[in-house]
Amino acid sequence: MEPASEALMRSALHDLANVLCGIRGILELSDPQQPLSPRDQSRLDAVIADGMVALERSRHLAMGTLPDTMVESGLDWRHQMEEQLKPLGVLFRRRFDVDFEGEPAQDRWPGELLRSYALALTRQVLPYIQGESLAIHCGADAREWRLHWPHATEIPESLRPELEARPRDIGARWVLFAGAALHAGISADKDGLRVHIPRF
């Protein structure tokens, strides 16, 4: 087996094991004589949703395919972004504050591909951030789309090119794969982590 294929399989199995452990933990801590509480049901739903996302990304990575890149209206893109952030909010007990700025005429976003990239990158930066909320600023103009996580002041280790040999989960692999497809440029400093995606 090729090293790249083996590494991908190991990452997928690792992430799937985490999903199953999360489900088992919720069920083991629940009263077997009672139905799940609303809180535990919400956590279970979030773990399953997160696992389905990991499996979908694994399929794309294994086949070398990408999700839909059709440009969407800013309103639709924002709504779906906020909905897809909800499982992460439950799992990590965080609130996401997403805002958008830019020229109204340029308020169109490249569909599921960019959204899945932004969601995967958000998950990678979460362990580096303290507090109950995480801001994500989104902007667009005629030249580019921009994403900014002001509370994330460094690029996660899993995404640093100088640490190529570091084991990566599916989320990190997806950030690198989708980022390359989007020609995304990523940087970080004391003002936060920024991504610039050129419009072609």
N, CA and C atoms as a LAMMPS dump frame, in Angstrom:
ITEM: TIMESTEP
0
ITEM: NUMBER OF ATOMS
600
ITEM: BOX BOUNDS ff ff ff
-5.0000000000000000e+02 5.0000000000000000e+02
-5.0000000000000000e+02 5.0000000000000000e+02
-5.0000000000000000e+02 5.0000000000000000e+02
ITEM: ATOMS id mol type element x y z
1 1 1 N 0.839 -1.193 0
2 1 2 C 0 0 0
3 1 3 C 0.878 1.249 0
4 2 1 N 0.488 2.246 -0.772
5 2 2 C 1.25 3.485 -0.835
6 2 3 C 1.185 4.205 0.513
7 3 1 N 2.279 4.894 0.894
8 3 2 C 2.286 5.61 2.182
9 3 3 C 1.154 6.615 2.317
10 4 1 N 0.836 7.341 1.237
11 4 2 C -0.236 8.342 1.312
12 4 3 C -1.583 7.676 1.569
13 5 1 N -1.838 6.54 0.909
14 5 2 C -3.105 5.832 1.112
15 5 3 C -3.195 5.271 2.524
16 6 1 N -2.087 4.728 2.994
17 6 2 C -2.081 4.184 4.353
18 6 3 C -2.321 5.286 5.38
19 7 1 N -1.695 6.447 5.186
20 7 2 C -1.88 7.563 6.117
21 7 3 C -3.331 8.035 6.117
22 8 1 N -3.942 8.081 4.936
23 8 2 C -5.339 8.493 4.85
24 8 3 C -6.247 7.497 5.559
25 9 1 N -5.991 6.202 5.365
26 9 2 C -6.802 5.19 6.031
27 9 3 C -6.646 5.272 7.546
28 10 1 N -5.432 5.498 8.008
29 10 2 C -5.21 5.612 9.451
30 10 3 C -5.947 6.824 10.022
31 11 1 N -5.925 7.937 9.288
32 11 2 C -6.63 9.133 9.74
33 11 3 C -8.13 8.89 9.814
34 12 1 N -8.676 8.258 8.778
35 12 2 C -10.115 7.987 8.746
36 12 3 C -10.524 7.055 9.885
37 13 1 N -9.739 6.008 10.12
38 13 2 C -10.048 5.076 11.202
39 13 3 C -9.944 5.764 12.562
40 14 1 N -8.941 6.627 12.721
41 14 2 C -8.779 7.369 13.967
42 14 3 C -9.996 8.253 14.23
43 15 1 N -10.444 8.97 13.203
44 15 2 C -11.591 9.862 13.381
45 15 3 C -12.877 9.076 13.628
46 16 1 N -13.037 7.955 12.927
47 16 2 C -14.226 7.127 13.139
48 16 3 C -14.223 6.553 14.56
49 17 1 N -13.06 6.149 15.059
50 17 2 C -12.965 5.642 16.431
51 17 3 C -13.367 6.724 17.429
52 18 1 N -12.969 7.969 17.172
53 18 2 C -13.359 9.065 18.057
54 18 3 C -14.877 9.255 18.073
55 19 1 N -15.495 9.133 16.903
56 19 2 C -16.954 9.267 16.832
57 19 3 C -17.627 8.173 17.657
58 20 1 N -17.181 6.941 17.473
59 20 2 C -17.793 5.828 18.205
60 20 3 C -17.562 5.954 19.705
61 21 1 N -16.377 6.431 20.116
62 21 2 C -16.109 6.633 21.542
63 21 3 C -17.012 7.722 22.109
64 22 1 N -17.254 8.764 21.304
65 22 2 C -18.154 9.825 21.755
66 22 3 C -19.565 9.319 21.964
67 23 1 N -20.042 8.511 21.037
68 23 2 C -21.384 7.938 21.169
69 23 3 C -21.452 7.018 22.383
70 24 1 N -20.449 6.181 22.531
71 24 2 C -20.447 5.251 23.666
72 24 3 C -20.409 6.008 24.988
73 25 1 N -19.608 7.075 25.049
74 25 2 C -19.518 7.85 26.282
75 25 3 C -20.85 8.473 26.667
76 26 1 N -21.567 9.014 25.693
77 26 2 C -22.872 9.614 25.979
78 26 3 C -23.848 8.552 26.484
79 27 1 N -23.854 7.406 25.827
80 27 2 C -24.782 6.348 26.217
81 27 3 C -24.426 5.762 27.578
82 28 1 N -23.135 5.602 27.874
83 28 2 C -22.725 5.029 29.151
84 28 3 C -23.039 5.952 30.32
85 29 1 N -22.982 7.24 30.101
86 29 2 C -23.245 8.193 31.173
87 29 3 C -24.723 8.508 31.343
88 30 1 N -25.541 7.985 30.443
89 30 2 C -26.975 8.222 30.531
90 30 3 C -27.639 7.152 31.397
91 31 1 N -28.724 7.524 32.045
92 31 2 C -29.491 6.591 32.865
93 31 3 C -30.181 5.585 31.944
94 32 1 N -29.853 4.284 32.077
95 32 2 C -30.457 3.288 31.163
96 32 3 C -31.975 3.16 31.325
97 33 1 N -32.509 3.642 32.46
98 33 2 C -33.946 3.563 32.698
99 33 3 C -34.704 4.768 32.157
100 34 1 N -33.956 5.766 31.668
101 34 2 C -34.579 7.001 31.218
102 34 3 C -34.172 7.305 29.776
103 35 1 N -35.032 7.972 29.049
104 35 2 C -34.612 8.425 27.71
105 35 3 C -33.521 9.49 27.85
106 36 1 N -32.817 9.726 26.775
107 36 2 C -31.759 10.732 26.81
108 36 3 C -32.343 12.104 27.139
109 37 1 N -31.611 12.849 27.947
110 37 2 C -32.021 14.226 28.24
111 37 3 C -31.856 15.06 26.971
112 38 1 N -32.536 16.195 26.894
113 38 2 C -32.35 17.057 25.71
114 38 3 C -30.884 17.409 25.477
115 39 1 N -30.119 17.648 26.547
116 39 2 C -28.702 17.977 26.407
117 39 3 C -27.919 16.818 25.807
118 40 1 N -28.146 15.596 26.338
119 40 2 C -27.429 14.436 25.815
120 40 3 C -27.873 14.095 24.395
121 41 1 N -29.159 14.288 24.099
122 41 2 C -29.637 14.036 22.734
123 41 3 C -28.967 15.004 21.761
124 42 1 N -28.827 16.262 22.188
125 42 2 C -28.161 17.26 21.354
126 42 3 C -26.699 16.891 21.13
127 43 1 N -26.023 16.43 22.177
128 43 2 C -24.625 16.015 22.046
129 43 3 C -24.504 14.805 21.127
130 44 1 N -25.398 13.846 21.277
131 44 2 C -25.361 12.656 20.437
132 44 3 C -25.583 13.029 18.971
133 45 1 N -26.557 13.895 18.709
134 45 2 C -26.809 14.342 17.341
135 45 3 C -25.579 15.042 16.759
136 46 1 N -24.904 15.84 17.595
137 46 2 C -23.721 16.572 17.134
138 46 3 C -22.565 15.625 16.817
139 47 1 N -22.374 14.609 17.661
140 47 2 C -21.309 13.631 17.419
141 47 3 C -21.562 12.879 16.116
142 48 1 N -22.802 12.47 15.895
143 48 2 C -23.135 11.74 14.67
144 48 3 C -22.964 12.638 13.448
145 49 1 N -23.426 13.893 13.538
146 49 2 C -23.271 14.826 12.419
147 49 3 C -21.794 15.046 12.111
148 50 1 N -20.987 15.185 13.152
149 50 2 C -19.552 15.386 12.961
150 50 3 C -18.913 14.16 12.312
151 51 1 N -19.356 12.977 12.724
152 51 2 C -18.837 11.753 12.117
153 51 3 C -19.215 11.627 10.65
154 52 1 N -20.432 12.024 10.304
155 52 2 C -20.852 11.963 8.904
156 52 3 C -20.033 12.928 8.045
157 53 1 N -19.711 14.088 8.597
158 53 2 C -18.871 15.045 7.872
159 53 3 C -17.49 14.445 7.629
160 54 1 N -16.915 13.801 8.664
161 54 2 C -15.594 13.187 8.522
162 54 3 C -15.608 12.088 7.463
163 55 1 N -16.66 11.293 7.441
164 55 2 C -16.753 10.22 6.45
165 55 3 C -16.906 10.777 5.033
166 56 1 N -17.694 11.85 4.89
167 56 2 C -17.862 12.467 3.573
168 56 3 C -16.538 13.041 3.076
169 57 1 N -15.793 13.685 3.979
170 57 2 C -14.487 14.221 3.587
171 57 3 C -13.53 13.088 3.236
172 58 1 N -13.585 11.999 3.973
173 58 2 C -12.728 10.849 3.684
174 58 3 C -13.001 10.311 2.286
175 59 1 N -14.276 10.244 1.934
176 59 2 C -14.65 9.76 0.599
177 59 3 C -14.08 10.67 -0.483
178 60 1 N -14.222 11.988 -0.313
179 60 2 C -13.676 12.93 -1.285
180 60 3 C -12.157 12.799 -1.381
181 61 1 N -11.497 12.692 -0.221
182 61 2 C -10.032 12.582 -0.229
183 61 3 C -9.582 11.307 -0.926
184 62 1 N -10.275 10.197 -0.649
185 62 2 C -9.891 8.918 -1.253
186 62 3 C -10.092 8.932 -2.768
187 63 1 N -11.139 9.613 -3.234
188 63 2 C -11.461 9.627 -4.665
189 63 3 C -10.865 10.827 -5.394
190 64 1 N -10.298 11.77 -4.629
191 64 2 C -9.73 12.952 -5.263
192 64 3 C -10.776 13.879 -5.84
193 65 1 N -11.973 13.892 -5.257
194 65 2 C -13.061 14.737 -5.75
195 65 3 C -13.288 15.904 -4.795
196 66 1 N -14.112 16.855 -5.234
197 66 2 C -14.432 18.031 -4.44
198 66 3 C -15.943 18.22 -4.38
199 67 1 N -16.458 18.833 -3.308
200 67 2 C -17.892 19.13 -3.273
201 67 3 C -18.233 20.262 -4.229
202 68 1 N -19.485 20.6 -4.285
203 68 2 C -19.997 21.618 -5.204
204 68 3 C -19.283 22.951 -5.026
205 69 1 N -18.891 23.559 -6.139
206 69 2 C -18.238 24.867 -6.087
207 69 3 C -19.112 25.957 -6.708
208 70 1 N -20.375 25.655 -7.009
209 70 2 C -21.267 26.657 -7.587
210 70 3 C -21.362 27.862 -6.662
211 71 1 N -21.303 29.038 -7.253
212 71 2 C -21.382 30.258 -6.456
213 71 3 C -22.813 30.459 -5.962
214 72 1 N -22.929 30.773 -4.662
215 72 2 C -24.232 30.972 -4.031
216 72 3 C -24.394 32.43 -3.612
217 73 1 N -25.634 32.831 -3.381
218 73 2 C -25.859 34.168 -2.842
219 73 3 C -25.292 34.228 -1.429
220 74 1 N -24.86 35.417 -1.033
221 74 2 C -24.308 35.577 0.308
222 74 3 C -25.279 35.167 1.394
223 75 1 N -26.564 35.46 1.21
224 75 2 C -27.559 35.115 2.218
225 75 3 C -27.66 33.608 2.406
226 76 1 N -27.713 32.844 1.302
227 76 2 C -27.782 31.384 1.402
228 76 3 C -26.503 30.82 2.009
229 77 1 N -25.356 31.342 1.578
230 77 2 C -24.078 30.852 2.088
231 77 3 C -23.987 31.06 3.594
232 78 1 N -24.386 32.235 4.067
233 78 2 C -24.329 32.552 5.5
234 78 3 C -25.24 31.621 6.29
235 79 1 N -26.458 31.441 5.792
236 79 2 C -27.418 30.598 6.514
237 79 3 C -26.878 29.17 6.667
238 80 1 N -26.357 28.609 5.584
239 80 2 C -25.841 27.241 5.656
240 80 3 C -24.587 27.164 6.528
241 81 1 N -23.741 28.177 6.484
242 81 2 C -22.554 28.209 7.33
243 81 3 C -22.947 28.167 8.812
244 82 1 N -23.907 28.989 9.183
245 82 2 C -24.343 29.034 10.581
246 82 3 C -24.975 27.71 11.005
247 83 1 N -25.741 27.086 10.122
248 83 2 C -26.346 25.792 10.442
249 83 3 C -25.28 24.715 10.617
250 84 1 N -24.28 24.713 9.742
251 84 2 C -23.248 23.677 9.796
252 84 3 C -22.275 23.88 10.952
253 85 1 N -22.244 25.077 11.531
254 85 2 C -21.407 25.32 12.711
255 85 3 C -22.048 24.792 13.995
256 86 1 N -23.343 24.552 13.984
257 86 2 C -24.048 24.185 15.219
258 86 3 C -23.497 22.927 15.885
259 87 1 N -23.226 21.83 15.139
260 87 2 C -22.655 20.657 15.827
261 87 3 C -21.315 20.956 16.507
262 88 1 N -20.467 21.763 15.872
263 88 2 C -19.199 22.133 16.513
264 88 3 C -19.448 22.933 17.791
265 89 1 N -20.447 23.798 17.756
266 89 2 C -20.777 24.573 18.944
267 89 3 C -21.187 23.682 20.104
268 90 1 N -21.96 22.632 19.804
269 90 2 C -22.385 21.693 20.846
270 90 3 C -21.2 20.875 21.351
271 91 1 N -20.395 20.345 20.446
272 91 2 C -19.281 19.491 20.834
273 91 3 C -18.237 20.226 21.663
274 92 1 N -17.94 21.464 21.289
275 92 2 C -16.877 22.222 21.955
276 92 3 C -17.418 23.264 22.935
277 93 1 N -18.732 23.294 23.1
278 93 2 C -19.373 24.26 24.005
279 93 3 C -18.91 25.678 23.694
280 94 1 N -19.036 26.032 22.444
281 94 2 C -18.642 27.364 21.986
282 94 3 C -19.798 28.033 21.259
283 95 1 N -19.757 29.348 21.281
284 95 2 C -20.692 30.136 20.486
285 95 3 C -19.906 30.774 19.353
286 96 1 N -20.439 30.718 18.163
287 96 2 C -19.767 31.299 17.007
288 96 3 C -20.445 32.613 16.622
289 97 1 N -19.63 33.631 16.489
290 97 2 C -20.118 34.944 16.061
291 97 3 C -19.594 35.18 14.648
292 98 1 N -20.459 34.962 13.668
293 98 2 C -20.063 35.079 12.269
294 98 3 C -20.628 36.379 11.705
295 99 1 N -19.76 37.205 11.131
296 99 2 C -20.245 38.423 10.499
297 99 3 C -19.651 38.561 9.108
298 100 1 N -20.298 39.39 8.3
299 100 2 C -19.931 39.536 6.889
300 100 3 C -19.838 41.011 6.539
301 101 1 N -18.847 41.326 5.725
302 101 2 C -18.692 42.682 5.227
303 101 3 C -18.245 42.62 3.776
304 102 1 N -18.461 43.675 3.065
305 102 2 C -18.036 43.708 1.671
306 102 3 C -19.03 44.451 0.802
307 103 1 N -18.706 44.503 -0.465
308 103 2 C -19.565 45.194 -1.412
309 103 3 C -20.784 44.318 -1.724
310 104 1 N -21.991 44.901 -1.668
311 104 2 C -23.202 44.098 -1.942
312 104 3 C -23.144 43.361 -3.277
313 105 1 N -22.559 43.975 -4.287
314 105 2 C -22.499 43.333 -5.607
315 105 3 C -21.593 42.116 -5.602
316 106 1 N -20.659 42.052 -4.635
317 106 2 C -19.716 40.931 -4.571
318 106 3 C -20.129 39.894 -3.529
319 107 1 N -21.335 40.019 -2.973
320 107 2 C -21.766 39.132 -1.895
321 107 3 C -22.271 37.804 -2.45
322 108 1 N -21.359 37.094 -3.1
323 108 2 C -21.63 35.755 -3.617
324 108 3 C -20.429 34.896 -3.253
325 109 1 N -20.693 33.66 -2.81
326 109 2 C -19.643 32.814 -2.235
327 109 3 C -19.608 31.458 -2.925
328 110 1 N -18.392 30.85 -3.03
329 110 2 C -18.247 29.588 -3.772
330 110 3 C -18.711 28.352 -3.011
331 111 1 N -19.981 28.274 -2.777
332 111 2 C -20.675 27.079 -2.331
333 111 3 C -20.058 26.236 -1.235
334 112 1 N -20.348 24.946 -1.333
335 112 2 C -19.983 23.996 -0.287
336 112 3 C -18.476 23.839 -0.151
337 113 1 N -17.729 24 -1.211
338 113 2 C -16.281 23.82 -1.122
339 113 3 C -15.669 24.81 -0.139
340 114 1 N -15.96 26.092 -0.288
341 114 2 C -15.398 27.077 0.627
342 114 3 C -15.986 26.929 2.025
343 115 1 N -17.276 26.62 2.097
344 115 2 C -17.897 26.456 3.414
345 115 3 C -17.271 25.278 4.166
346 116 1 N -17.053 24.165 3.48
347 116 2 C -16.456 23.008 4.149
348 116 3 C -15.011 23.29 4.55
349 117 1 N -14.312 24.061 3.731
350 117 2 C -12.942 24.479 4.08
351 117 3 C -12.968 25.334 5.347
352 118 1 N -13.877 26.307 5.4
353 118 2 C -13.968 27.196 6.559
354 118 3 C -14.344 26.425 7.822
355 119 1 N -15.251 25.461 7.696
356 119 2 C -15.657 24.663 8.851
357 119 3 C -14.515 23.782 9.348
358 120 1 N -13.783 23.166 8.432
359 120 2 C -12.661 22.315 8.826
360 120 3 C -11.559 23.142 9.484
361 121 1 N -11.293 24.319 8.952
362 121 2 C -10.27 25.183 9.534
363 121 3 C -10.708 25.686 10.909
364 122 1 N -11.993 25.98 11.056
365 122 2 C -12.512 26.389 12.361
366 122 3 C -12.27 25.309 13.4
367 123 1 N -12.513 24.06 13.019
368 123 2 C -12.29 22.97 13.979
369 123 3 C -10.809 22.84 14.336
370 124 1 N -9.932 23.103 13.393
371 124 2 C -8.499 22.998 13.669
372 124 3 C -8.03 24.076 14.646
373 125 1 N -8.634 25.263 14.592
374 125 2 C -8.177 26.348 15.472
375 125 3 C -8.828 26.304 16.853
376 126 1 N -9.936 25.582 17.011
377 126 2 C -10.648 25.583 18.292
378 126 3 C -9.771 25.228 19.501
379 127 1 N -8.896 24.217 19.419
380 127 2 C -8.078 23.891 20.599
381 127 3 C -7.103 25.004 21
382 128 1 N -6.869 25.965 20.122
383 128 2 C -5.91 27.032 20.401
384 128 3 C -6.576 28.274 20.989
385 129 1 N -7.879 28.223 21.208
386 129 2 C -8.629 29.416 21.595
387 129 3 C -9.298 29.211 22.944
388 130 1 N -9.174 30.218 23.803
389 130 2 C -9.839 30.208 25.101
390 130 3 C -11.148 30.991 24.991
391 131 1 N -12.036 30.739 25.939
392 131 2 C -13.282 31.498 25.969
393 131 3 C -14.446 30.734 25.391
394 132 1 N -15.628 31.314 25.554
395 132 2 C -16.86 30.647 25.149
396 132 3 C -17.294 30.985 23.736
397 133 1 N -16.675 31.987 23.117
398 133 2 C -17.115 32.37 21.783
399 133 3 C -15.92 32.457 20.838
400 134 1 N -16.209 32.283 19.576
401 134 2 C -15.197 32.373 18.531
402 134 3 C -15.774 33.205 17.392
403 135 1 N -15.08 34.296 17.082
404 135 2 C -15.532 35.163 15.992
405 135 3 C -14.945 34.69 14.667
406 136 1 N -15.751 34.784 13.637
407 136 2 C -15.311 34.509 12.269
408 136 3 C -15.796 35.668 11.407
409 137 1 N -14.861 36.435 10.867
410 137 2 C -15.215 37.558 10.001
411 137 3 C -15.064 37.119 8.547
412 138 1 N -16.055 37.394 7.747
413 138 2 C -16.037 37.034 6.335
414 138 3 C -16.192 38.306 5.505
415 139 1 N -15.402 38.422 4.47
416 139 2 C -15.488 39.591 3.611
417 139 3 C -15.24 39.222 2.159
418 140 1 N -15.707 40.085 1.273
419 140 2 C -15.544 39.826 -0.158
420 140 3 C -15.447 41.138 -0.905
421 141 1 N -14.644 41.141 -1.945
422 141 2 C -14.628 42.255 -2.876
423 141 3 C -14.415 41.687 -4.274
424 142 1 N -14.116 42.524 -5.219
425 142 2 C -14.008 42.065 -6.61
426 142 3 C -12.807 41.157 -6.828
427 143 1 N -11.808 41.208 -5.929
428 143 2 C -10.571 40.442 -6.127
429 143 3 C -10.54 39.123 -5.365
430 144 1 N -11.19 39.079 -4.18
431 144 2 C -11.001 37.908 -3.322
432 144 3 C -12.121 37.759 -2.308
433 145 1 N -12.165 36.55 -1.725
434 145 2 C -12.957 36.281 -0.531
435 145 3 C -11.982 36.215 0.635
436 146 1 N -12.411 36.684 1.808
437 146 2 C -11.541 36.713 2.98
438 146 3 C -12.239 36.081 4.179
439 147 1 N -11.466 35.321 4.956
440 147 2 C -11.937 34.759 6.22
441 147 3 C -10.926 35.146 7.295
442 148 1 N -11.43 35.49 8.483
443 148 2 C -10.544 35.974 9.544
444 148 3 C -11.049 35.456 10.891
445 149 1 N -10.169 34.745 11.602
446 149 2 C -10.44 34.277 12.953
447 149 3 C -9.58 35.127 13.892
448 150 1 N -10.091 36.226 14.449
449 150 2 C -9.25 37.146 15.214
450 150 3 C -8.67 36.56 16.5
451 151 1 N -9.315 35.535 17.058
452 151 2 C -8.817 34.955 18.305
453 151 3 C -7.768 33.865 18.084
454 152 1 N -7.574 33.449 16.854
455 152 2 C -6.582 32.401 16.541
456 152 3 C -5.321 33.095 16.037
457 153 1 N -4.305 33.155 16.859
458 153 2 C -3.117 33.949 16.522
459 153 3 C -1.966 33.121 15.962
460 154 1 N -2.21 31.847 15.683
461 154 2 C -1.18 31.026 15.058
462 154 3 C -1.812 29.963 14.17
463 155 1 N -1.042 29.526 13.208
464 155 2 C -1.496 28.446 12.335
465 155 3 C -1.384 27.131 13.105
466 156 1 N -2.447 26.328 13.168
467 156 2 C -2.366 25.055 13.893
468 156 3 C -1.208 24.189 13.406
469 157 1 N -0.622 23.442 14.325
470 157 2 C 0.522 22.583 13.982
471 157 3 C 0.198 21.631 12.846
472 158 1 N -1.033 21.129 12.823
473 158 2 C -1.412 20.144 11.793
474 158 3 C -1.401 20.726 10.39
475 159 1 N -1.324 22.059 10.268
476 159 2 C -1.365 22.7 8.956
477 159 3 C -0.045 23.34 8.567
478 160 1 N 0.956 23.237 9.414
479 160 2 C 2.229 23.885 9.115
480 160 3 C 3.063 23.031 8.173
481 161 1 N 3.522 23.618 7.074
482 161 2 C 4.287 22.831 6.099
483 161 3 C 5.586 22.269 6.652
484 162 1 N 6.208 22.95 7.617
485 162 2 C 7.475 22.457 8.159
486 162 3 C 7.282 21.219 9.033
487 163 1 N 6.015 20.903 9.368
488 163 2 C 5.724 19.711 10.17
489 163 3 C 5.017 18.669 9.313
490 164 1 N 5.527 18.451 8.115
491 164 2 C 4.898 17.565 7.135
492 164 3 C 4.702 16.147 7.657
493 165 1 N 5.642 15.679 8.494
494 165 2 C 5.562 14.296 8.973
495 165 3 C 4.565 14.14 10.124
496 166 1 N 4.006 15.223 10.61
497 166 2 C 3.077 15.136 11.737
498 166 3 C 1.805 14.388 11.325
499 167 1 N 1.309 13.464 12.174
500 167 2 C 0.039 12.8 11.855
501 167 3 C -1.081 13.825 11.763
502 168 1 N -1.98 13.615 10.816
503 168 2 C -3.077 14.562 10.601
504 168 3 C -4.406 13.822 10.613
505 169 1 N -5.416 14.46 11.23
506 169 2 C -6.748 13.889 11.161
507 169 3 C -7.384 14.265 9.819
508 170 1 N -8.58 13.768 9.585
509 170 2 C -9.248 14.025 8.303
510 170 3 C -9.513 15.522 8.127
511 171 1 N -9.871 16.202 9.202
512 171 2 C -10.13 17.628 9.108
513 171 3 C -8.922 18.406 8.608
514 172 1 N -7.748 18.108 9.155
515 172 2 C -6.522 18.791 8.724
516 172 3 C -6.199 18.45 7.277
517 173 1 N -6.351 17.195 6.912
518 173 2 C -6.107 16.794 5.519
519 173 3 C -7.078 17.52 4.576
520 174 1 N -8.315 17.704 5.047
521 174 2 C -9.299 18.378 4.211
522 174 3 C -8.953 19.857 4.035
523 175 1 N -8.495 20.507 5.101
524 175 2 C -8.087 21.906 4.986
525 175 3 C -6.997 22.054 3.928
526 176 1 N -6.005 21.168 3.942
527 176 2 C -4.905 21.246 2.983
528 176 3 C -5.385 20.953 1.562
529 177 1 N -6.235 19.943 1.417
530 177 2 C -6.718 19.54 0.09
531 177 3 C -7.649 20.595 -0.505
532 178 1 N -8.658 20.998 0.265
533 178 2 C -9.607 21.994 -0.232
534 178 3 C -8.935 23.35 -0.391
535 179 1 N -8.011 23.683 0.521
536 179 2 C -7.297 24.946 0.411
537 179 3 C -6.486 25.035 -0.87
538 180 1 N -5.855 23.933 -1.248
539 180 2 C -5.093 23.915 -2.496
540 180 3 C -6.02 24.116 -3.695
541 181 1 N -7.201 23.495 -3.652
542 181 2 C -8.155 23.638 -4.756
543 181 3 C -8.67 25.073 -4.869
544 182 1 N -8.785 25.749 -3.721
545 182 2 C -9.268 27.124 -3.704
546 182 3 C -8.152 28.148 -3.904
547 183 1 N -6.896 27.678 -3.951
548 183 2 C -5.724 28.554 -4.018
549 183 3 C -5.707 29.502 -2.815
550 184 1 N -6.076 28.959 -1.66
551 184 2 C -6.179 29.757 -0.446
552 184 3 C -4.799 30.067 0.123
553 185 1 N -4.601 31.312 0.51
554 185 2 C -3.393 31.723 1.212
555 185 3 C -3.72 31.92 2.674
556 186 1 N -2.933 31.316 3.569
557 186 2 C -3.218 31.362 5.001
558 186 3 C -2.038 31.997 5.728
559 187 1 N -2.345 32.846 6.706
560 187 2 C -1.303 33.498 7.501
561 187 3 C -1.871 33.782 8.884
562 188 1 N -0.978 34.023 9.843
563 188 2 C -1.415 34.325 11.199
564 188 3 C -0.423 35.254 11.864
565 189 1 N -0.941 36.155 12.704
566 189 2 C -0.114 37.029 13.524
567 189 3 C -0.935 37.416 14.748
568 190 1 N -0.501 38.432 15.48
569 190 2 C -1.183 38.804 16.721
570 190 3 C -2.63 39.262 16.48
571 191 1 N -2.955 39.629 15.256
572 191 2 C -4.312 40.072 14.922
573 191 3 C -5.21 38.945 14.443
574 192 1 N -4.693 37.733 14.43
575 192 2 C -5.523 36.588 14.081
576 192 3 C -5.078 35.836 12.852
577 193 1 N -5.798 34.772 12.571
578 193 2 C -5.526 33.917 11.415
579 193 3 C -6.395 34.398 10.256
580 194 1 N -5.765 34.548 9.079
581 194 2 C -6.469 35.064 7.91
582 194 3 C -6.306 34.134 6.722
583 195 1 N -7.346 34.059 5.929
584 195 2 C -7.308 33.295 4.682
585 195 3 C -7.791 34.22 3.562
586 196 1 N -7.056 34.218 2.469
587 196 2 C -7.431 34.984 1.278
588 196 3 C -7.606 34.007 0.117
589 197 1 N -8.762 34.063 -0.526
590 197 2 C -9.058 33.183 -1.661
591 197 3 C -9.316 34.042 -2.875
592 198 1 N -8.456 33.947 -3.901
593 198 2 C -8.642 34.807 -5.07
594 198 3 C -9.851 34.419 -5.896
595 199 1 N -10.469 35.412 -6.497
596 199 2 C -11.537 35.175 -7.477
597 199 3 C -10.874 35.042 -8.847
598 200 1 N -11.271 34.028 -9.591
599 200 2 C -10.712 33.837 -10.931
600 200 3 C -11.764 34.128 -11.967
